[in-house]
Amino acid sequence: MDIRALTPTYAVSPQIAPEDLPAIKAAGYVTVIDNRPDAEIPADLHTDPMRLAAEAAGLRFVANPVIGGAITEENVAAQRAAIGESAGPVFAYCASGNRSSVVWALAHAGTQSADELIGIPARFGYNLEWLRPALEQA
């Protein structure tokens, strides 16, 4: 598991497994957002088993499957809501952490500068420059 803290209250990661959830809880995260569609991953990592494991570890679990290259306004709204409703730090995961970074940036468009929303994920190798027009319109 590779926790990449974009901010003190939001981190992204490549795919996790159920056995990673206690360490995520121990690291101080209270909400886990699954940004991976079930069709991409083995059955043991699908939404339902991950939800059960997260809840057993005492974590709030939110499924917001994001299809790469086809992020919807609903995905952005769901990510924004999950972040806003969390009682503490949020941990989001997908295949590499990129989609979780993209929906985070779009969810914060208009509240932070495009330079910040692109620059913060860039520290972890996520190139969100292609989002600049959308981030600047908000």
N, CA and C of each residue as an Amber inpcrd file, in Angstrom:
protein
   414
   0.8470000  -1.1790000   0.0000000   0.0000000   0.0000000   0.0000000
   0.8920000   1.2410000   0.0000000   0.4920000   2.2140000  -0.7790000
   1.2810000   3.4300000  -0.9370000   0.3620000   4.6360000  -0.7380000
   0.3340000   5.1810000   0.4770000  -0.5200000   6.3270000   0.7860000
   0.1550000   7.5950000   0.2790000  -0.5530000   8.3160000  -0.5790000
  -0.0330000   9.5580000  -1.1410000  -0.9400000  10.7020000  -0.6910000
  -0.5330000  11.3840000   0.3630000  -1.3540000  12.4410000   0.9590000
  -1.2760000  13.7050000   0.1110000  -2.3500000  13.9680000  -0.6410000
  -2.4010000  15.2000000  -1.4190000  -2.5330000  16.4000000  -0.4950000
  -3.3250000  16.2270000   0.5570000  -3.5030000  17.2590000   1.5810000
  -3.5050000  16.5500000   2.9320000  -3.5280000  17.2780000   4.0250000
  -3.6140000  16.6100000   5.3200000  -4.9240000  15.8200000   5.5070000
  -5.9380000  16.1140000   4.6860000  -7.2320000  15.4480000   4.8600000
  -7.6770000  14.6010000   3.6710000  -6.8090000  14.4280000   2.6610000
  -7.1750000  13.6240000   1.4870000  -5.9390000  12.9600000   0.9130000
  -6.0040000  11.6350000   0.8280000  -4.9090000  10.8590000   0.2520000
  -5.4480000   9.9610000  -0.8420000  -4.5650000   9.6150000  -1.7640000
  -4.9040000   8.6780000  -2.8290000  -3.9190000   7.5250000  -2.7910000
  -4.3100000   6.4430000  -3.4770000  -3.4600000   5.2610000  -3.5000000
  -3.8260000   4.3890000  -4.6880000  -2.8540000   3.6100000  -5.1600000
  -3.2120000   2.5290000  -6.0690000  -4.0810000   1.5080000  -5.3220000
  -4.5880000   0.5390000  -6.0480000  -5.4840000  -0.4860000  -5.5010000
  -4.9990000  -1.0120000  -4.1530000  -5.9180000  -1.1350000  -3.2320000
  -5.6300000  -1.7210000  -1.9240000  -6.3430000  -3.0680000  -1.8130000
  -6.0270000  -3.7920000  -0.7680000  -6.6570000  -5.0710000  -0.4610000
  -7.3030000  -4.9700000   0.9200000  -8.2260000  -5.8790000   1.2350000
  -8.8780000  -5.8200000   2.5430000  -7.9000000  -5.7670000   3.7190000
  -6.7780000  -6.4720000   3.5990000  -5.8220000  -6.4860000   4.7140000
  -5.1220000  -5.1470000   4.9210000  -5.2540000  -4.2160000   3.9880000
  -4.6720000  -2.8780000   4.1380000  -5.5380000  -1.9530000   4.9930000
  -6.7940000  -2.2880000   5.1480000  -7.7370000  -1.3690000   5.7970000
  -7.4070000  -1.0580000   7.2570000  -6.9730000  -2.0120000   8.0740000
  -6.5840000  -1.6320000   9.4420000  -5.4470000  -0.6060000   9.4720000
  -4.4820000  -0.7100000   8.5550000  -3.3810000   0.2600000   8.5150000
  -3.8870000   1.6240000   8.0660000  -4.8600000   1.6490000   7.1690000
  -5.4550000   2.9160000   6.7300000  -6.1490000   3.5760000   7.9170000
  -6.8890000   2.7920000   8.6780000  -7.5530000   3.2960000   9.8880000
  -6.4980000   3.7990000  10.8860000  -5.4440000   3.0150000  11.0850000
  -4.3950000   3.3970000  12.0340000  -3.6810000   4.6770000  11.6020000
  -3.6450000   4.9490000  10.2990000  -3.0140000   6.1680000   9.7870000
  -3.9060000   7.3920000   9.9760000  -5.1240000   7.1930000  10.4870000
  -5.9920000   8.3160000  10.8110000  -7.1120000   8.5950000   9.8280000
  -7.2260000   7.7910000   8.7980000  -8.3030000   8.0010000   7.8300000
  -9.6030000   7.4310000   8.3680000 -10.7070000   8.0950000   8.0790000
 -12.0090000   7.6530000   8.5910000 -12.9660000   7.2590000   7.4730000
 -12.7080000   7.7450000   6.2550000 -13.5430000   7.4250000   5.1020000
 -12.6600000   6.8760000   4.0010000 -13.1270000   5.7980000   3.3660000
 -12.4430000   5.2040000   2.2170000 -13.3760000   5.3530000   1.0180000
 -12.8360000   5.9060000  -0.0770000 -13.6010000   6.0340000  -1.3150000
 -12.9910000   5.0940000  -2.3500000 -13.8070000   4.2050000  -2.8590000
 -13.4140000   3.2520000  -3.8980000 -13.7760000   3.8580000  -5.2500000
 -12.7750000   4.2680000  -6.0160000 -13.0100000   4.8570000  -7.3350000
 -12.8080000   3.8560000  -8.4670000 -12.8330000   2.5710000  -8.1550000
 -12.6010000   1.5320000  -9.1590000 -13.8720000   0.7960000  -9.5200000
 -14.2140000   0.7290000 -10.7950000 -15.3530000  -0.1010000 -11.2040000
 -15.0290000  -1.5890000 -11.0070000 -16.0090000  -2.3540000 -10.5790000
 -15.8030000  -3.7840000 -10.3430000 -15.3030000  -4.5170000 -11.5800000
 -15.6870000  -4.0830000 -12.7570000 -15.2970000  -4.7760000 -13.9910000
 -13.7860000  -4.7840000 -14.2200000 -13.0520000  -3.9280000 -13.5250000
 -11.5990000  -3.8320000 -13.7070000 -10.7880000  -4.7640000 -12.8090000
 -11.4190000  -5.3490000 -11.8120000 -10.6360000  -5.9880000 -10.7590000
 -11.1670000  -7.3810000 -10.4110000 -10.3440000  -8.2020000  -9.7620000
 -10.7870000  -9.5260000  -9.3400000 -11.9310000  -9.4250000  -8.3180000
 -12.7280000 -10.4610000  -8.2440000 -13.9200000 -10.4740000  -7.3880000
 -13.6140000 -10.1760000  -5.9230000 -12.4610000 -10.6070000  -5.4200000
 -12.1520000 -10.3760000  -4.0000000 -11.8900000  -8.9110000  -3.6820000
 -11.7270000  -8.0730000  -4.7220000 -11.5090000  -6.6400000  -4.5140000
 -12.7120000  -5.8080000  -4.9520000 -13.8030000  -6.4590000  -5.3020000
 -15.0210000  -5.7450000  -5.7110000 -15.5690000  -4.9010000  -4.5650000
 -16.5150000  -4.0610000  -4.8970000 -17.0970000  -3.1200000  -3.9360000
 -17.6230000  -3.8080000  -2.6870000 -18.4300000  -4.8490000  -2.8370000
 -19.0660000  -5.4550000  -1.6580000 -18.0680000  -6.0300000  -0.6580000
 -17.0820000  -6.8480000  -1.0870000 -16.1150000  -7.3230000  -0.0850000
 -15.2710000  -6.2070000   0.5220000 -14.9410000  -5.2040000  -0.2760000
 -14.1620000  -4.0860000   0.2640000 -14.9990000  -3.2840000   1.2650000
 -16.2740000  -3.0930000   0.9660000 -17.1580000  -2.3890000   1.9010000
 -17.2330000  -3.1360000   3.2270000 -17.4460000  -4.4430000   3.1670000
 -17.5350000  -5.2410000   4.3960000 -16.2420000  -5.1460000   5.2060000
 -15.1190000  -5.2460000   4.5400000 -13.8290000  -5.1710000   5.2410000
 -13.5960000  -3.7860000   5.8330000 -13.9370000  -2.7520000   5.0780000
 -13.7580000  -1.3790000   5.5800000 -14.6370000  -1.1320000   6.7960000
 -15.8910000  -1.5290000   6.7070000 -16.8010000  -1.3200000   7.8310000
 -16.3790000  -2.1450000   9.0410000 -15.8580000  -3.3530000   8.8100000
 -15.3560000  -4.1750000   9.9160000 -14.1570000  -3.5160000  10.5920000
 -13.4020000  -2.7380000   9.8300000 -12.2440000  -2.0170000  10.3750000
 -12.6480000  -0.6850000  11.0080000 -13.9480000  -0.3640000  10.9720000
 -14.4230000   0.8760000  11.5730000 -14.3250000   2.0830000  10.6570000
 -14.2770000   1.8440000   9.3590000 -14.1630000   2.9280000   8.3810000
 -15.4800000   3.1270000   7.6400000 -15.7600000   4.3530000   7.2770000
 -16.8900000   4.6500000   6.3930000 -16.4190000   4.3290000   4.9750000
 -17.2700000   3.7070000   4.1780000 -16.9070000   3.2920000   2.8310000
 -17.8670000   3.9020000   1.8210000 -17.3110000   4.4970000   0.7660000
 -18.1170000   5.0970000  -0.2960000 -17.6460000   4.5220000  -1.6250000
 -18.5700000   3.9750000  -2.3990000 -18.2480000   3.4990000  -3.7420000
 -18.6010000   4.5910000  -4.7450000 -17.6190000   5.0100000  -5.5170000
 -17.8010000   6.0000000  -6.5680000 -16.9640000   5.5470000  -7.7600000
 -17.4650000   4.5270000  -8.4950000 -16.6740000   3.9870000  -9.5960000
 -16.4910000   4.9940000 -10.7260000 -15.2360000   5.2570000 -11.0480000
 -14.8730000   6.2240000 -12.0840000 -14.2520000   5.4560000 -13.2450000
 -14.8030000   5.6460000 -14.4170000 -14.2460000   5.0160000 -15.6110000
 -13.2270000   5.9730000 -16.2180000 -12.0090000   5.4970000 -16.3750000
 -10.9490000   6.3310000 -16.9320000 -11.3420000   6.9110000 -18.2800000
 -11.1490000   8.2060000 -18.4290000 -11.4980000   8.8810000 -19.6700000
 -12.9710000   9.1820000 -19.8160000 -13.7600000   8.8100000 -18.8230000
 -15.2120000   9.0340000 -18.9020000 -15.7730000   9.4960000 -17.5620000
 -15.0390000  10.3600000 -16.8810000 -15.4880000  10.8780000 -15.5870000
 -16.7290000  11.7320000 -15.8080000 -17.7350000  11.4970000 -14.9910000
 -18.9950000  12.2270000 -15.1280000 -19.1320000  13.2910000 -14.0440000
 -20.0660000  14.2110000 -14.2630000 -20.3710000  15.2010000 -13.2270000
 -20.8960000  14.5020000 -11.9750000 -21.5840000  13.3740000 -12.1520000
 -22.0670000  12.6000000 -11.0060000 -20.8910000  12.0650000 -10.1850000
 -19.8280000  11.6080000 -10.8790000 -18.6380000  11.1600000 -10.1600000
 -18.0430000  12.2970000  -9.3320000 -17.9470000  13.4710000  -9.9400000
 -17.3710000  14.6280000  -9.2520000 -18.2400000  15.0090000  -8.0560000
 -19.5440000  15.0490000  -8.2600000 -20.4690000  15.4080000  -7.1750000
 -20.4010000  14.3800000  -6.0460000 -20.3260000  13.1000000  -6.3880000
 -20.2500000  12.0570000  -5.3600000 -18.9550000  12.1600000  -4.5640000
 -17.8350000  12.4560000  -5.2460000 -16.5580000  12.6050000  -4.5460000
 -16.6100000  13.8170000  -3.6220000 -17.1390000  14.9200000  -4.1320000
 -17.2630000  16.1440000  -3.3370000 -18.1130000  15.8760000  -2.0910000
 -19.2300000  15.1800000  -2.2740000 -20.1130000  14.8830000  -1.1410000
 -19.4260000  13.9690000  -0.1300000 -18.7540000  12.9430000  -0.6030000
 -18.0800000  12.0110000   0.3060000 -17.0000000  12.7200000   1.1160000
 -16.2690000  13.6040000   0.4580000 -15.2360000  14.3820000   1.1650000
 -15.8960000  15.3170000   2.1820000 -16.9250000  16.0150000   1.7430000
 -17.6000000  16.9800000   2.6080000 -18.3070000  16.3580000   3.7980000
 -18.8010000  15.1520000   3.6210000 -19.5430000  14.4780000   4.6930000
 -18.6470000  13.6790000   5.6310000 -17.3790000  13.5580000   5.2960000
 -16.4790000  12.7570000   6.1200000 -16.2000000  13.4510000   7.4530000
 -16.1580000  12.6560000   8.4980000 -15.8690000  13.1760000   9.8350000
 -14.3700000  13.3640000  10.0730000 -13.5690000  13.0810000   9.0550000
 -12.1220000  13.2120000   9.1900000 -11.4490000  12.9390000   7.8590000
 -10.1580000  12.6360000   7.8780000  -9.4080000  12.4390000   6.6420000
  -9.9620000  11.3210000   5.7580000  -9.8250000  11.5380000   4.4490000
 -10.3610000  10.6480000   3.4260000  -9.2160000   9.9700000   2.6810000
  -9.3890000   8.6860000   2.4210000  -8.4460000   7.8730000   1.6560000
  -9.1910000   7.3570000   0.4330000  -8.7360000   7.7240000  -0.7710000
  -9.3880000   7.2870000  -2.0090000  -8.4250000   6.4380000  -2.8260000
  -8.9620000   5.4090000  -3.4660000  -8.0910000   4.5600000  -4.2740000
  -8.7370000   4.2080000  -5.6040000  -7.8490000   3.9050000  -6.5590000
  -8.2460000   3.4150000  -7.8840000  -7.0880000   2.5270000  -8.3540000
  -6.8750000   2.4020000  -9.6500000  -5.7850000   1.5420000 -10.1320000
  -4.4140000   2.1070000  -9.7730000  -4.2380000   3.4210000  -9.9530000
  -2.9240000   4.0290000  -9.7140000  -2.9760000   5.2070000  -8.7410000
  -4.1820000   5.7090000  -8.4690000  -4.3550000   6.9390000  -7.6890000
  -4.6660000   8.1230000  -8.5750000  -4.4930000   7.9800000  -9.8860000
  -4.7170000   9.0870000 -10.8040000  -6.1820000   9.5120000 -10.8460000
  -7.0910000   8.5830000 -11.0530000  -8.5100000   8.9540000 -11.1180000
  -8.9880000   9.5650000  -9.8080000  -8.4850000   9.0430000  -8.6960000
  -8.8490000   9.6140000  -7.3950000  -8.3250000  11.0350000  -7.2550000
  -7.1860000  11.3290000  -7.9020000  -6.6450000  12.6910000  -7.9240000
  -7.4700000  13.5910000  -8.8380000  -7.8760000  13.0640000  -9.9840000
  -8.6630000  13.8400000 -10.9430000 -10.0020000  14.2500000 -10.3370000
 -10.7280000  13.3030000  -9.7340000 -12.0350000  13.6820000  -9.1700000
 -11.8710000  14.6050000  -7.9720000 -10.7780000  14.4720000  -7.2270000
 -10.4950000  15.4140000  -6.1370000 -10.3030000  16.8160000  -6.7090000
  -9.4750000  16.9360000  -7.7470000  -9.2160000  18.2500000  -8.3350000
 -10.5020000  18.8610000  -8.8740000 -11.2760000  18.0870000  -9.6030000
 -12.5320000  18.6090000 -10.1550000 -13.5180000  18.9770000  -9.0430000
 -13.5270000  18.2200000  -7.9670000 -14.4140000  18.5120000  -6.8350000
 -14.0410000  19.8200000  -6.1420000 -12.7860000  20.2380000  -6.2780000
 -12.3160000  21.4690000  -5.6390000 -12.1590000  22.6370000  -6.6050000
 -12.5290000  22.4220000  -7.8630000 -12.4400000  23.5010000  -8.8520000
 -13.2790000  24.6770000  -8.3670000 -12.7020000  25.8510000  -8.4640000
 -13.3820000  27.0590000  -8.0120000 -13.1070000  27.4050000  -6.5630000
 -12.5500000  26.4620000  -5.7940000 -12.2110000  26.7420000  -4.3950000
 -10.7050000  26.8750000  -4.1960000  -9.9350000  26.3600000  -5.1580000
  -8.4840000  26.4830000  -5.1560000  -8.0720000  26.8100000  -6.5910000
  -6.8950000  27.3590000  -6.7570000  -6.4380000  27.7070000  -8.1000000
  -6.1410000  26.4540000  -8.9100000  -6.2390000  26.5960000 -10.2100000
  -5.8910000  25.4900000 -11.1040000  -4.4390000  25.0850000 -10.8870000
  -3.5660000  26.0480000 -10.6620000  -2.1530000  25.7260000 -10.4190000
  -1.9930000  24.8100000  -9.2100000  -2.7290000  25.0820000  -8.1310000
  -2.6580000  24.2320000  -6.9370000  -3.2350000  22.8520000  -7.2160000
  -4.3960000  22.8160000  -7.8730000  -5.0830000  21.5490000  -8.1190000
  -4.3170000  20.6530000  -9.0880000  -3.4760000  21.2450000  -9.9000000
  -2.6170000  20.4750000 -10.8060000  -1.2820000  20.1690000 -10.1220000
  -0.7490000  21.1420000  -9.4070000   0.5640000  21.0040000  -8.7860000
   0.6240000  20.0160000  -7.6380000  -0.4150000  19.9670000  -6.8310000
  -0.4030000  19.0540000  -5.6790000  -0.2950000  17.6010000  -6.1310000
  -1.1560000  17.1110000  -7.0220000  -1.0080000  15.7220000  -7.4800000
   0.2920000  15.4820000  -8.2590000   0.8090000  16.5220000  -8.9090000
   2.0450000  16.3750000  -9.6770000   3.2090000  15.9380000  -8.7920000
   3.1800000  16.2880000  -7.5120000   4.2470000  15.8630000  -6.5850000
   4.3550000  14.3480000  -6.5110000   3.2570000  13.6610000  -6.8690000
   3.2260000  12.1980000  -6.8130000   3.2380000  11.5730000  -8.2090000
   3.5280000  12.3890000  -9.2250000   3.6410000  11.8760000 -10.5720000
   2.3550000  11.8750000 -11.3750000   1.2970000  12.4880000 -10.8640000
   0.0240000  12.5450000 -11.5880000  -0.0130000  13.8290000 -12.4240000
  -0.1010000  13.6890000 -13.7270000  -0.1230000  14.8350000 -14.6240000
  -1.5680000  15.2100000 -14.9180000  -2.0500000  16.2610000 -14.2830000
  -3.4250000  16.7230000 -14.4610000  -3.5010000  17.9990000 -15.2960000
  -2.4250000  18.3100000 -15.9820000  -2.3960000  19.5360000 -16.7900000
  -3.5510000  19.5680000 -17.7900000  -3.9360000  18.4320000 -18.3140000
  -5.0350000  18.3610000 -19.2820000  -6.3620000  18.8460000 -18.6960000
  -6.4460000  18.9120000 -17.3670000  -7.6660000  19.3820000 -16.6890000
  -7.7300000  20.9020000 -16.5660000  -6.6380000  21.5820000 -16.8820000
  -6.5640000  23.0250000 -16.6400000  -7.7900000  23.7790000 -17.1720000
  -8.2440000  23.5750000 -18.4090000  -9.4090000  24.3300000 -18.8870000
 -10.6450000  24.1430000 -17.9930000 -10.9130000  22.9230000 -17.5760000
 -12.0740000  22.6700000 -16.7120000 -11.8860000  23.3030000 -15.3450000
 -10.6750000  23.2370000 -14.8010000 -10.4140000  23.8140000 -13.4860000
 -10.4950000  25.3320000 -13.5080000 -10.1030000  25.9390000 -14.6100000
 -10.1350000  27.3960000 -14.7110000 -11.5180000  27.9350000 -15.0120000
 -12.4070000  27.1100000 -15.5400000 -13.7810000  27.5540000 -15.8330000
 -14.6190000  27.6560000 -14.5740000 -14.2850000  26.9010000 -13.5740000
 -15.1240000  26.8490000 -12.3640000 -15.0590000  28.1350000 -11.5750000
